[in-house]
Structures are given as C-alpha cells and as structure tokens.
C-alpha cells in the first residue's frame, strides 16, 4: 500500500468543529431527501401509476420496486467495496446525477416496458446514492460516539415524512408525472452539492475518529492508509475472510434479511393499504408523516443507548416495538388507529438502523464496513424482491392487504431470537 503523504492539517483544521459532524449533517439532509422521495414517497405513486399505465394492477407496479431491490442486491457488494476503496463522494455524485435523470425518465413512461426500463435506470442512481454509502462515511469518522452519530444521521429519514405529505399534495395539484419530473430536478439541485461535503476516513485528513487529538504531523504523514483512508494497521486486525468464515455474521445477516422482508412490502403499500382500511389519501399521507416523525425519538434514543448498553438488546427492543406497531396497523379503521401505528412502529423502525449499524461496527470494525454492509444488502435482497410482488398479487387476487403483511412480519419473532443469541466474534 502506498503511504499517504498529503499534509492533512492544511485540508481540515482540527481546531474547528470536528469535520465528522459536517459529514453527519450532510448525510442527514441527503437521507431526508433521498429517502423521502425514493423510498417512503413512492407509496404515494403506486395507485396513480397503476391506474395510468398498468391497468390498475398493483402487482405490476410493485414488480418495478422488486426490480430495484434486485438491482440493489447485486450492486450492494460492489458499492460496499467501492466506498471502502475510493471513499463516498464520487459514488454519491454519480448516484444523484443518475437518480435525478431516472425520476424524469419514469415520469415520461407510457407503458409497462418503458416504466420498467426507466425504473431500472432510477434504481441504479438510488443504489449509488443510498444509505449504504452515507452510513459508511459516518461510521468511518466515529468510533466511541458512533451510535449517537448514526442516530443523528438517521433523523433525516424521520423528517422525510414531510416530503411524503408534500408529494401527496403535489400529485393532487399537478399529477404524478410533473411531480416525478420535479423530484428529479430537485435531486440534482439539492443532493449533488451536499455530496461534495463528504470525505473519506478522518486519518486521510490528519484527524482521528470522534475528534480525538490528531497525531503529530510527522506520524500522520507516515501513516499507511487503505484506499478508503482507514489505517492499514486497523484494517489488518479483522480481515474480511475471517468475518465471512464466522457463523455469527451470517446469523446477523439472516436476522436483518428477515426483518427487511416485511418492512420492504409495508413501506411500499402503506398508503394504498390505509386507503382500503377506510382512510382518505390525505389521511394516509398524514399517517406516514406521523410514522416517520414517530421514529425520531427512537433514532436518537437508539443511538445513545447503543453507545451505553448492549447493542443486541437495543436492536431486539426495536423489533419488539415493530410488532406492537404492526398490531395497530392491522386493526386500523380510522386516523386515530393509524396514528397509533405511526408512533409505535415508527419508534421501532427508527431504533433499528442506528443500533444495527453500531452493532456491525462494534463487532466487525470500520475498515471493511462498506463491504460487509454491501454483502448484507445483497443477501437480504431476495426477501425484499419477492415481498412487494407477493403483497401486490394478493391484493389483486383477494382485495386484501392485511393477510400478506401479517405473514411477512411473523419472522420478526425469529429475528429477535437470532439477535439476542448473537455471540461476540473472536479473531486473532
């Protein structure tokens, strides 16, 4: 490996606010926008697109989402490798350029083949601009305070509910095509400048995780770094081969994959399902807003708790809260019930991401964080691919959302057991 020779103190002044917090702020805004329009917000487009170009079939529209999940599964390990090797900035810029164009292309589609082709292009952009890249960047800048940094980062998706409500209103006023095209242009204007703030690991700039006192200039210049900026000495502590031979890692991957299976279907069909439960489209959009806001205390609390207590317990508690929220969702008949769902399930989902990523960082380090996260994304993709199609097919056939969503969430009980019995890895 080449020795990093740039004088980092001329790049980032350690006497100012620790640059890692600027990474968190940028990531917060990127997550707010990309999650709001590309993930949660797509639920508002399901019915209009189905009625316009799919003959009313929700399964046909859901298949596009499944194609995106498949593409993410394939790209996940590749993106994870790239972010560990070259850092986050170039990948994010590429993703947002392609993603903005993808939204515009989807808005121009007139039939199903065109829709699928455009959505594949959009999925490429969303994959390259995904939370995998952003969370890897944040993880590389923090160690002792990693949980709370991730908690602040994932407040972004919590506020994304405001964008969902705005998308519902824009569709009502301008139609789904103009709204999608506007989203694409907004992605270019908002996300690309924010991506420029992103940097590799702090050692590449003469700083250390959490803002610890920097190394003397001579040591910083002599420090050997990986392509992603992490010290080679740290990278050598836990090799990726050792991790991939560890049963505990696969236990972690299976638990997250099973959990993601139900969530992937729910997030796509929230608004259509709530409409069949008796809510109006605006009320359903408000419920999604409450759901995302409900996750805010969970995201913050999870990050701080993960820094103080056993991260496995925090993650298991998140899964339990999701089951409580599922009960309220399946029994909802009015806005009050939907609000109860939004608060409880929102807290559970909000707790999940900071605690699981903090757990991964604690158990398997930051030098290969992106690659391991990419593998987890790829192996979890199968359930995420099939579950939206399953729910859409069930509704097209039986006119019901409750049974398929219930079936997809039952594995959460197994997820809880897998996380609670996960053993700390021993290497070396």
Secondary structure, 3 states (H helix, E strand, C coil): CCECCCCHHHCCCCCCCCHHHHHHHHHHHHHHHHHHHHHHCCHHHHHHHHHHHCCCCHHHHHHHHHHHHHHHHHHHHHHHHHHHHHCCHHHHHHHHHHHHHHHHHHHCCCCHHHHHHHHHHHHHHHHHCCHHHHHHHHHHHCCCCHHHHHHHHCHHHHHHHHHHHHHHHHHHHHCHHHHHHHHHHHHHHHHHHHHCCCCCCHHHHCCCHHHCCCCCHHHHHHCEECCCCCEHHHHHHCCHHHHHCCHHHHHHHHHHHHHHHHHHHHHHHHHHHHHHCCCCHHHHHHHHHHHHHHHHHHHHHHHHHHHHCCHHHHHHHHHHHHHHHHHHHHCCCCHHHHHHHHHHHHHHHHHHHHHHHHHHHHHHCCCCHHHHHHHHHHHCHHHHHHHHHHHHHHHHHHCCCHHHHHHHHCCHHHHHHHHHCCCCCCCC
